[in-house]
Amino acid sequence: MSYVDGFMIAVPRANLDDYKKLANTAGPIWMEHGALSYVECVGDDVPYGELTSFPRAVQAKDDEVVIFAWVVYESRQSRDAVMAKVMADERLKMDWSAMPFDGKRMIFGGFQPFIEL
């Protein structure tokens, strides 16, 4: 069964085009290094909940949109190998302080699927 990395971030609407450029650079690099699938989505119907919600999870401000993304790999072992290659790839070396989002509010993690239909 596959393995999935998921992440969520809040991106200022004013920076959305810059973020999309970054994602369009990063996605093909992940795929080149062995990812099976790379998906980035911008929130369209993500209301601010009373107790929990996607915007609350990343402390999204009124002028920000939520990005929800995932990368699929063959296995956890494959993910670890792909991530090592991605992190070493010179094309992704950048100044993290100049990112079009606040990385401190990023949520990410690896997930083992238990059902795939």
N, CA, C and O atoms as a MOPAC input file, in Angstrom:
PM7 MOZYME 1SCF
protein

 N      0.84800 1    -1.18200 1     0.00000 1
 C      0.00000 1     0.00000 1     0.00000 1
 C      0.89000 1     1.24100 1     0.00000 1
 O      2.02000 1     1.19400 1     0.48700 1
 N      0.39900 1     2.32400 1    -0.53100 1
 C      1.16200 1     3.55900 1    -0.67600 1
 C      1.39900 1     4.26900 1     0.65900 1
 O      0.97600 1     3.80100 1     1.71700 1
 N      2.08000 1     5.39900 1     0.57800 1
 C      2.33700 1     6.25900 1     1.73000 1
 C      2.06900 1     7.69000 1     1.29100 1
 O      2.35500 1     8.05100 1     0.14900 1
 N      1.52200 1     8.50800 1     2.18500 1
 C      1.10700 1     9.86800 1     1.81500 1
 C      1.69200 1    10.88800 1     2.78200 1
 O      1.60100 1    10.72500 1     3.99900 1
 N      2.29000 1    11.93700 1     2.23700 1
 C      2.65000 1    13.12300 1     3.01700 1
 C      1.56500 1    14.15100 1     2.76700 1
 O      1.18100 1    14.38800 1     1.62200 1
 N      1.07300 1    14.76000 1     3.82500 1
 C      0.07100 1    15.79900 1     3.67900 1
 C      0.54600 1    17.07100 1     4.34400 1
 O      1.29200 1    17.02800 1     5.32200 1
 N      0.11300 1    18.21000 1     3.81400 1
 C      0.41500 1    19.45900 1     4.49300 1
 C     -0.62400 1    20.52000 1     4.20800 1
 O     -1.33300 1    20.47900 1     3.20300 1
 N     -0.69500 1    21.47200 1     5.12200 1
 C     -1.59300 1    22.61600 1     5.01700 1
 C     -0.83000 1    23.86200 1     5.40900 1
 O     -0.01600 1    23.84600 1     6.33300 1
 N     -1.10100 1    24.94200 1     4.69700 1
 C     -0.51300 1    26.24100 1     5.02000 1
 C     -1.52800 1    27.33700 1     4.74200 1
 O     -2.50200 1    27.13200 1     4.01700 1
 N     -1.28800 1    28.49300 1     5.32400 1
 C     -2.07700 1    29.69100 1     5.01600 1
 C     -1.20200 1    30.58200 1     4.14400 1
 O     -0.05900 1    30.87400 1     4.49500 1
 N     -1.73800 1    31.01100 1     3.01400 1
 C     -1.00300 1    31.86100 1     2.08500 1
 C     -1.76300 1    33.18000 1     1.91800 1
 O     -2.95600 1    33.17600 1     1.61400 1
 N     -1.07600 1    34.30100 1     2.11400 1
 C     -1.74000 1    35.58900 1     1.85900 1
 C     -2.24600 1    35.64200 1     0.41500 1
 O     -1.53100 1    35.26400 1    -0.51300 1
 N     -3.46900 1    36.10800 1     0.23600 1
 C     -4.03500 1    36.19800 1    -1.12000 1
 C     -3.09900 1    36.96800 1    -2.06000 1
 O     -2.99100 1    36.63800 1    -3.24100 1
 N     -2.43600 1    37.97700 1    -1.53700 1
 C     -1.52200 1    38.78700 1    -2.35000 1
 C     -0.31600 1    37.97100 1    -2.82600 1
 O      0.34200 1    38.35400 1    -3.79400 1
 N     -0.02300 1    36.85900 1    -2.16000 1
 C      1.13300 1    36.03000 1    -2.51300 1
 C      0.74800 1    34.74500 1    -3.24300 1
 O      1.60800 1    33.91000 1    -3.52200 1
 N     -0.53300 1    34.58200 1    -3.55100 1
 C     -0.99200 1    33.31300 1    -4.11100 1
 C     -0.31700 1    32.99100 1    -5.44100 1
 O      0.05400 1    31.84000 1    -5.67200 1
 N     -0.15100 1    33.96800 1    -6.31200 1
 C      0.51900 1    33.70500 1    -7.59100 1
 C      1.96400 1    33.27400 1    -7.37800 1
 O      2.45300 1    32.38000 1    -8.06900 1
 N      2.64900 1    33.90000 1    -6.43000 1
 C      4.02600 1    33.49800 1    -6.12100 1
 C      4.05700 1    32.07700 1    -5.56500 1
 O      4.94700 1    31.29600 1    -5.90100 1
 N      3.08600 1    31.74200 1    -4.71600 1
 C      3.03600 1    30.38900 1    -4.17200 1
 C      2.78500 1    29.37400 1    -5.29200 1
 O      3.40400 1    28.31100 1    -5.31300 1
 N      1.89300 1    29.69300 1    -6.20600 1
 C      1.60600 1    28.78100 1    -7.31500 1
 C      2.84600 1    28.56100 1    -8.17800 1
 O      3.07200 1    27.45300 1    -8.66400 1
 N      3.64600 1    29.60200 1    -8.36900 1
 C      4.90800 1    29.44400 1    -9.11600 1
 C      5.83300 1    28.47800 1    -8.37900 1
 O      6.44500 1    27.60600 1    -8.99500 1
 N      5.93000 1    28.63600 1    -7.07300 1
 C      6.75900 1    27.75200 1    -6.26000 1
 C      6.26700 1    26.30700 1    -6.36600 1
 O      7.06600 1    25.38800 1    -6.54900 1
 N      4.96700 1    26.11000 1    -6.25200 1
 C      4.39000 1    24.76900 1    -6.34300 1
 C      4.62000 1    24.15800 1    -7.72000 1
 O      4.88200 1    22.96000 1    -7.83500 1
 N      4.52400 1    24.97400 1    -8.75700 1
 C      4.75200 1    24.48000 1   -10.12000 1
 C      6.21600 1    24.14000 1   -10.36700 1
 O      6.52800 1    23.38300 1   -11.28600 1
 N      7.10700 1    24.68700 1    -9.56400 1
 C      8.52000 1    24.29600 1    -9.61300 1
 C      8.73300 1    23.02800 1    -8.80100 1
 O      9.39200 1    22.09600 1    -9.26300 1
 N      8.17700 1    22.98800 1    -7.58800 1
 C      8.41200 1    21.87700 1    -6.67000 1
 C      7.76800 1    20.57000 1    -7.13500 1
 O      8.39200 1    19.51200 1    -7.05400 1
 N      6.55100 1    20.63200 1    -7.61300 1
 C      5.82500 1    19.41300 1    -7.99400 1
 C      6.58300 1    18.52500 1    -8.96600 1
 O      6.75600 1    17.33700 1    -8.69500 1
 N      7.03800 1    19.06100 1   -10.08600 1
 C      7.78500 1    18.22500 1   -11.03000 1
 C      9.08200 1    17.65300 1   -10.43600 1
 O      9.51300 1    16.56700 1   -10.82300 1
 N      9.69200 1    18.37100 1    -9.51200 1
 C     10.91200 1    17.86200 1    -8.86700 1
 C     10.56800 1    16.65400 1    -8.01000 1
 O     11.28100 1    15.65100 1    -8.04500 1
 N      9.48500 1    16.73400 1    -7.23900 1
 C      9.04100 1    15.57700 1    -6.44500 1
 C      8.78000 1    14.38100 1    -7.36600 1
 O      9.20500 1    13.26200 1    -7.07700 1
 N      8.08200 1    14.62700 1    -8.47000 1
 C      7.75200 1    13.54300 1    -9.39400 1
 C      9.02100 1    12.95500 1   -10.01900 1
 O      9.14600 1    11.73700 1   -10.15500 1
 N      9.94200 1    13.81100 1   -10.39000 1
 C     11.21100 1    13.36700 1   -10.97800 1
 C     11.97100 1    12.44800 1   -10.02900 1
 O     12.63200 1    11.50500 1   -10.46400 1
 N     11.87400 1    12.72700 1    -8.73100 1
 C     12.61100 1    11.93900 1    -7.74000 1
 C     11.84400 1    10.71300 1    -7.25300 1
 O     12.34500 1     9.97800 1    -6.40200 1
 N     10.63700 1    10.47800 1    -7.77500 1
 C      9.95800 1     9.22800 1    -7.47300 1
 C      8.57800 1     9.29200 1    -6.86100 1
 O      7.97100 1     8.24600 1    -6.63000 1
 N      8.05700 1    10.47300 1    -6.58800 1
 C      6.68600 1    10.55800 1    -6.08500 1
 C      5.72300 1    10.02900 1    -7.14500 1
 O      5.96500 1    10.18700 1    -8.34100 1
 N      4.64000 1     9.40700 1    -6.71100 1
 C      3.63700 1     8.88700 1    -7.64300 1
 C      2.61300 1     9.94700 1    -8.02400 1
 O      2.05200 1     9.92200 1    -9.11900 1
 N      2.37900 1    10.87900 1    -7.10600 1
 C      1.37600 1    11.91800 1    -7.32700 1
 C      1.72200 1    13.12300 1    -6.46200 1
 O      2.24400 1    12.97200 1    -5.35800 1
 N      1.42800 1    14.32200 1    -6.96800 1
 C      1.69100 1    15.56200 1    -6.23900 1
 C      0.48900 1    16.46200 1    -6.49100 1
 O      0.19900 1    16.80400 1    -7.63700 1
 N     -0.21500 1    16.85000 1    -5.42700 1
 C     -1.44500 1    17.63000 1    -5.56800 1
 C     -1.41400 1    18.82500 1    -4.61900 1
 O     -1.10000 1    18.67800 1    -3.43800 1
 N     -1.74200 1    20.00600 1    -5.13800 1
 C     -1.86500 1    21.22200 1    -4.32300 1
 C     -3.24200 1    21.81700 1    -4.61500 1
 O     -3.63200 1    21.95500 1    -5.77500 1
 N     -3.97100 1    22.16700 1    -3.56000 1
 C     -5.32200 1    22.69900 1    -3.70600 1
 C     -5.46100 1    23.99300 1    -2.90700 1
 O     -4.92400 1    24.11400 1    -1.80600 1
 N     -6.18200 1    24.95200 1    -3.46800 1
 C     -6.46800 1    26.18900 1    -2.74000 1
 C     -7.89200 1    26.09400 1    -2.19100 1
 O     -8.81500 1    25.67500 1    -2.89000 1
 N     -8.05100 1    26.48900 1    -0.92900 1
 C     -9.34900 1    26.39400 1    -0.27500 1
 C    -10.43500 1    27.14500 1    -1.02600 1
 O    -10.25100 1    28.29100 1    -1.43600 1
 N    -11.56600 1    26.48100 1    -1.19800 1
 C    -12.69700 1    27.06400 1    -1.90700 1
 C    -13.93500 1    27.09100 1    -1.00600 1
 O    -14.73500 1    28.02400 1    -1.06700 1
 N    -14.08200 1    26.07100 1    -0.18100 1
 C    -15.22800 1    25.95800 1     0.72400 1
 C    -14.71000 1    25.47700 1     2.06900 1
 O    -14.94500 1    24.33400 1     2.46200 1
 N    -14.00500 1    26.35300 1     2.77000 1
 C    -13.38100 1    26.00000 1     4.05000 1
 C    -13.75900 1    27.04200 1     5.10300 1
 O    -12.95900 1    27.91700 1     5.43300 1
 N    -14.98100 1    26.94300 1     5.62700 1
 C    -15.44200 1    27.93900 1     6.59700 1
 C    -14.65000 1    27.89400 1     7.89700 1
 O    -14.11200 1    26.85800 1     8.28700 1
 N    -14.59600 1    29.02300 1     8.54100 1
 C    -13.93900 1    29.15200 1     9.83500 1
 C    -14.86800 1    28.54800 1    10.87500 1
 O    -15.95400 1    29.07600 1    11.11500 1
 N    -14.45800 1    27.45200 1    11.49100 1
 C    -15.31000 1    26.73400 1    12.43200 1
 C    -15.32500 1    27.33200 1    13.82200 1
 O    -14.45600 1    28.12400 1    14.18900 1
 N    -16.32400 1    26.93900 1    14.58600 1
 C    -16.44800 1    27.39200 1    15.97600 1
 C    -15.32600 1    26.83500 1    16.84100 1
 O    -14.76500 1    27.54900 1    17.67200 1
 N    -15.00100 1    25.57200 1    16.64600 1
 C    -14.00700 1    24.91000 1    17.48200 1
 C    -12.79300 1    24.45500 1    16.66900 1
 O    -11.65000 1    24.71100 1    17.04800 1
 N    -13.05300 1    23.78000 1    15.55000 1
 C    -11.98000 1    23.31400 1    14.66900 1
 C    -12.33800 1    23.61600 1    13.22600 1
 O    -13.51400 1    23.70900 1    12.87200 1
 N    -11.32600 1    23.76700 1    12.40600 1
 C    -11.51400 1    23.97200 1    10.97200 1
 C    -10.14200 1    24.04400 1    10.32000 1
 O     -9.12700 1    24.17400 1    11.00400 1
 N    -10.11800 1    23.95900 1     9.00900 1
 C     -8.86000 1    24.10900 1     8.28900 1
 C     -8.24600 1    25.48500 1     8.55100 1
 O     -7.05500 1    25.55700 1     8.85600 1
 N     -9.00200 1    26.57600 1     8.44800 1
 C     -8.38900 1    27.88300 1     8.72600 1
 C     -7.84800 1    27.99700 1    10.15300 1
 O     -6.77800 1    28.56800 1    10.36200 1
 N     -8.56800 1    27.46700 1    11.12100 1
 C     -8.08000 1    27.51700 1    12.50800 1
 C     -6.78000 1    26.73100 1    12.65900 1
 O     -5.87600 1    27.14800 1    13.38300 1
 N     -6.69200 1    25.59400 1    11.97600 1
 C     -5.52800 1    24.72500 1    12.11600 1
 C     -4.23100 1    25.42900 1    11.72900 1
 O     -3.18000 1    25.16800 1    12.31500 1
 N     -4.30700 1    26.32400 1    10.73800 1
 C     -3.10100 1    27.03800 1    10.28400 1
 C     -3.13800 1    28.51400 1    10.67500 1
 O     -2.34900 1    29.31600 1    10.17600 1
 N     -4.05900 1    28.86300 1    11.57200 1
 C     -4.19800 1    30.23200 1    12.06300 1
 C     -4.32000 1    31.23400 1    10.90200 1
 O     -3.68900 1    32.29100 1    10.90700 1
 N     -5.15000 1    30.87100 1     9.90700 1
 C     -5.33900 1    31.72500 1     8.73300 1
 C     -5.96800 1    33.05600 1     9.13000 1
 O     -6.90200 1    33.11300 1     9.92900 1
 N     -5.43400 1    34.10500 1     8.55700 1
 C     -5.95700 1    35.45000 1     8.77800 1
 C     -6.99000 1    35.76300 1     7.70100 1
 O     -7.12900 1    35.01600 1     6.73300 1
 N     -7.70200 1    36.85000 1     7.86900 1
 C     -8.77000 1    37.21200 1     6.92300 1
 C     -8.27300 1    37.37100 1     5.48800 1
 O     -9.02300 1    37.13000 1     4.54200 1
 N     -7.02100 1    37.77200 1     5.32200 1
 C     -6.49200 1    38.01000 1     3.97800 1
 C     -5.70400 1    36.80500 1     3.44300 1
 O     -4.92000 1    36.94400 1     2.50400 1
 N     -5.91400 1    35.62000 1     4.04200 1
 C     -5.18200 1    34.42600 1     3.63000 1
 C     -6.12800 1    33.32800 1     3.15400 1
 O     -7.29000 1    33.26200 1     3.55500 1
 N     -5.59500 1    32.47100 1     2.28900 1
 C     -6.31500 1    31.28000 1     1.83100 1
 C     -5.57900 1    30.04900 1     2.35100 1
 O     -4.37200 1    30.08900 1     2.59000 1
 N     -6.31200 1    28.96600 1     2.52100 1
 C     -5.72600 1    27.71200 1     2.98400 1
 C     -5.32100 1    26.87900 1     1.77900 1
 O     -6.09500 1    26.69800 1     0.83900 1
 N     -4.09700 1    26.37500 1     1.82700 1
 C     -3.60400 1    25.42900 1     0.82700 1
 C     -3.57000 1    24.05700 1     1.49200 1
 O     -3.02900 1    23.89900 1     2.58700 1
 N     -4.14400 1    23.08600 1     0.83200 1
 C     -4.17400 1    21.70200 1     1.30100 1
 C     -3.48900 1    20.88000 1     0.21800 1
 O     -3.88800 1    20.94100 1    -0.94500 1
 N     -2.46800 1    20.11400 1     0.57900 1
 C     -1.69600 1    19.40700 1    -0.44000 1
 C     -1.27000 1    18.03600 1     0.05900 1
 O     -1.23100 1    17.77900 1     1.26200 1
 N     -0.95000 1    17.15800 1    -0.89100 1
 C     -0.44700 1    15.84800 1    -0.53400 1
 C      0.43200 1    15.30500 1    -1.64700 1
 O      0.31300 1    15.67300 1    -2.81500 1
 N      1.32100 1    14.41400 1    -1.23100 1
 C      2.22500 1    13.72900 1    -2.14700 1
 C      2.09400 1    12.23600 1    -1.84800 1
 O      2.11600 1    11.82500 1    -0.68800 1
 N      1.95800 1    11.43000 1    -2.89900 1
 C      1.80400 1     9.98200 1    -2.73700 1
 C      3.08800 1     9.28800 1    -3.19400 1
 O      3.68300 1     9.63300 1    -4.21400 1
 N      3.48400 1     8.30700 1    -2.40300 1
 C      4.68000 1     7.51800 1    -2.68100 1
 C      4.32700 1     6.03200 1    -2.69200 1
 O      3.24600 1     5.64700 1    -2.24900 1
 N      5.23400 1     5.20200 1    -3.19500 1
 C      5.00900 1     3.75700 1    -3.20800 1
 C      4.91500 1     3.19300 1    -1.79100 1
 O      4.11400 1     2.29800 1    -1.52600 1
 N      5.74200 1     3.72400 1    -0.87900 1
 C      5.82400 1     3.18600 1     0.47900 1
 C      6.50000 1     4.22000 1     1.37400 1
 O      6.97100 1     5.25000 1     0.89300 1
 N      6.54400 1     3.94700 1     2.65600 1
 C      7.26900 1     4.82600 1     3.58400 1
 C      8.75000 1     4.84700 1     3.22200 1
 O      9.38300 1     5.90300 1     3.24000 1
 N      9.29300 1     3.69900 1     2.90000 1
 C     10.70400 1     3.61500 1     2.52300 1
 C     10.96300 1     4.45600 1     1.26800 1
 O     11.96200 1     5.17200 1     1.19600 1
 N     10.07400 1     4.37000 1     0.29300 1
 C     10.20300 1     5.17000 1    -0.92600 1
 C     10.10700 1     6.65700 1    -0.59500 1
 O     10.86500 1     7.46500 1    -1.13100 1
 N      9.17400 1     7.01800 1     0.28900 1
 C      9.02700 1     8.41900 1     0.69500 1
 C     10.30200 1     8.95100 1     1.30800 1
 O     10.73200 1    10.05800 1     0.98500 1
 N     10.91600 1     8.16900 1     2.19500 1
 C     12.14100 1     8.61400 1     2.84200 1
 C     13.25000 1     8.85000 1     1.81300 1
 O     14.00400 1     9.81800 1     1.91600 1
 N     13.34400 1     7.96700 1     0.82800 1
 C     14.35800 1     8.11300 1    -0.22100 1
 C     14.06500 1     9.32500 1    -1.11000 1
 O     14.97000 1    10.09400 1    -1.43200 1
 N     12.80600 1     9.49000 1    -1.50300 1
 C     12.41800 1    10.62900 1    -2.34200 1
 C     12.67600 1    11.93700 1    -1.59800 1
 O     13.23900 1    12.87400 1    -2.16400 1
 N     12.26800 1    12.00200 1    -0.33900 1
 C     12.46100 1    13.23500 1     0.43800 1
 C     13.93300 1    13.59200 1     0.56600 1
 O     14.28600 1    14.76900 1     0.49700 1
 N     14.79500 1    12.60700 1     0.74900 1
 C     16.23500 1    12.87800 1     0.85000 1
 C     16.73300 1    13.51300 1    -0.45200 1
 O     17.52700 1    14.45300 1    -0.42400 1
 N     16.26800 1    13.00100 1    -1.57900 1
 C     16.67600 1    13.55000 1    -2.87500 1
 C     16.11900 1    14.95100 1    -3.08300 1
 O     16.81900 1    15.84200 1    -3.56300 1
 N     14.85500 1    15.13900 1    -2.71800 1
 C     14.21400 1    16.45000 1    -2.88300 1
 C     14.93100 1    17.49800 1    -2.02700 1
 O     15.23000 1    18.59400 1    -2.50000 1
 N     15.19900 1    17.15800 1    -0.78100 1
 C     15.84300 1    18.11500 1     0.12300 1
 C     17.25900 1    18.46100 1    -0.31900 1
 O     17.76500 1    19.53200 1     0.01500 1
 N     17.90500 1    17.56900 1    -1.06600 1
 C     19.25800 1    17.81800 1    -1.56400 1
 C     19.26700 1    18.48500 1    -2.93600 1
 O     20.32300 1    18.88900 1    -3.42300 1
 N     18.09900 1    18.60200 1    -3.55700 1
 C     18.01700 1    19.14400 1    -4.91600 1
 C     18.29600 1    20.64800 1    -4.90900 1
 O     17.60000 1    21.41400 1    -4.24200 1
 N     19.30100 1    21.05200 1    -5.64400 1
 C     19.71400 1    22.46000 1    -5.69800 1
 C     18.61500 1    23.37600 1    -6.22600 1
 O     18.58700 1    24.56000 1    -5.89100 1
 N     17.71600 1    22.85000 1    -7.04200 1
 C     16.63500 1    23.68100 1    -7.60300 1
 C     15.65900 1    24.16000 1    -6.53600 1
 O     14.90000 1    25.10400 1    -6.75700 1
 N     15.68400 1    23.50300 1    -5.37400 1
 C     14.78100 1    23.90100 1    -4.29400 1
 C     15.50600 1    24.61400 1    -3.15900 1
 O     14.90900 1    24.88200 1    -2.11600 1
 N     16.76700 1    24.91900 1    -3.34600 1
 C     17.50000 1    25.68300 1    -2.33100 1
 C     17.02100 1    27.12700 1    -2.41900 1
 O     17.14800 1    27.76900 1    -3.46100 1
 N     16.46900 1    27.63300 1    -1.31500 1
 C     15.92500 1    28.98800 1    -1.33900 1
 C     15.98600 1    29.59900 1     0.04800 1
 O     16.20500 1    28.91600 1     1.04800 1
 N     15.79000 1    30.87200 1     0.07400 1
 C     15.76400 1    31.62400 1     1.32300 1
 C     14.37900 1    31.44500 1     1.93800 1
 O     13.39700 1    32.00100 1     1.44500 1
 N     14.30600 1    30.66600 1     3.01800 1
 C     13.01100 1    30.37500 1     3.63400 1
 C     12.34600 1    31.62200 1     4.20300 1
 O     11.12500 1    31.65300 1     4.35600 1
 N     13.12500 1    32.64400 1     4.51700 1
 C     12.51400 1    33.87500 1     5.03300 1
 C     11.81500 1    34.66100 1     3.92800 1
 O     11.03400 1    35.57000 1     4.20900 1
 N     12.09200 1    34.31500 1     2.67900 1
 C     11.47000 1    35.00200 1     1.54900 1
 C     10.30100 1    34.21200 1     0.95300 1
 O      9.80700 1    34.55000 1    -0.12300 1
 N      9.86200 1    33.16900 1     1.64500 1
 C      8.76800 1    32.34200 1     1.13700 1
 C      7.46700 1    33.15200 1     1.10300 1
 O      7.29800 1    34.08600 1     1.88600 1
 N      6.55300 1    32.79700 1     0.20000 1
 C      5.28400 1    33.53700 1     0.10500 1
 C      4.25400 1    33.12000 1     1.16100 1
 O      3.06300 1    33.37800 1     0.98900 1
 N      4.69400 1    32.48300 1     2.24700 1
 C      3.81500 1    32.07900 1     3.33800 1
 C      4.64400 1    31.97800 1     4.61300 1
 O      5.87400 1    31.98700 1     4.56900 1
 N      3.96200 1    31.88200 1     5.74200 1
 C      4.61500 1    31.75300 1     7.03800 1
 C      4.80400 1    30.27200 1     7.36100 1
 O      3.86100 1    29.59500 1     7.77200 1
 N      6.01200 1    29.78100 1     7.17600 1
 C      6.30400 1    28.36400 1     7.37400 1
 C      6.09800 1    27.88200 1     8.79400 1
 O      5.95400 1    26.68100 1     9.02300 1
 N      6.08200 1    28.79500 1     9.75300 1
 C      5.87800 1    28.38600 1    11.15200 1
 C      4.46100 1    27.87100 1    11.38300 1
 O      4.20500 1    27.15700 1    12.35300 1
 N      3.54600 1    28.23100 1    10.49500 1
 C      2.16000 1    27.77700 1    10.65000 1
 C      1.82900 1    26.60300 1     9.75300 1
 O      0.66700 1    26.20500 1     9.66200 1
 N      2.83000 1    26.03800 1     9.08700 1
 C      2.60400 1    24.87100 1     8.23900 1
 C      2.34500 1    23.64400 1     9.12100 1
 O      3.00100 1    23.44900 1    10.14400 1
 N      1.38700 1    22.83300 1     8.70800 1
 C      1.11100 1    21.55400 1     9.34400 1
 C      1.47700 1    20.48700 1     8.33100 1
 O      1.07300 1    20.57100 1     7.17100 1
 N      2.22900 1    19.49300 1     8.74500 1
 C      2.60200 1    18.43700 1     7.80700 1
 C      2.80000 1    17.13100 1     8.55000 1
 O      3.02800 1    17.11400 1     9.75900 1
 N      2.71200 1    16.04800 1     7.81500 1
 C      2.93900 1    14.74400 1     8.41600 1
 C      2.79700 1    13.64300 1     7.39100 1
 O      2.25100 1    13.84900 1     6.30700 1
 N      3.30100 1    12.45700 1     7.74900 1
 C      3.21000 1    11.28200 1     6.90000 1
 C      2.09600 1    10.36700 1     7.37200 1
 O      1.87200 1    10.21300 1     8.57200 1
 N      1.40200 1     9.76300 1     6.42600 1
 C      0.23000 1     8.94500 1     6.73600 1
 C      0.28500 1     7.60800 1     6.01500 1
 O      0.61900 1     7.52500 1     4.83300 1
 N     -0.05200 1     6.56800 1     6.76200 1
 C     -0.14500 1     5.22300 1     6.19500 1
 C     -1.61400 1     4.94700 1     5.86700 1
 O     -2.42700 1     4.80300 1     6.78000 1
 N     -1.96500 1     4.87100 1     4.58500 1
 C     -3.35700 1     4.56400 1     4.23600 1
 C     -3.77100 1     3.20200 1     4.77600 1
 O     -2.96400 1     2.27500 1     4.83800 1
 N     -5.02500 1     3.09200 1     5.16300 1
 C     -5.54600 1     1.79700 1     5.57400 1
 C     -6.64600 1     1.32500 1     4.63500 1
 O     -7.10700 1     0.18800 1     4.73500 1
 N     -7.06800 1     2.19700 1     3.72200 1
 C     -8.00500 1     1.80000 1     2.67500 1
 C     -7.73100 1     2.65800 1     1.45500 1
 O     -7.55600 1     3.87100 1     1.56600 1
 N     -7.69600 1     2.03400 1     0.30700 1
 C     -7.55100 1     2.72800 1    -0.97800 1
 C     -8.54700 1     2.10900 1    -1.93500 1
 O     -8.49300 1     0.90600 1    -2.19100 1
 N     -9.45600 1     2.90900 1    -2.46800 1
 C    -10.47300 1     2.39400 1    -3.37900 1
 C    -10.22400 1     2.90000 1    -4.78700 1
 O    -10.98000 1     2.57300 1    -5.70200 1

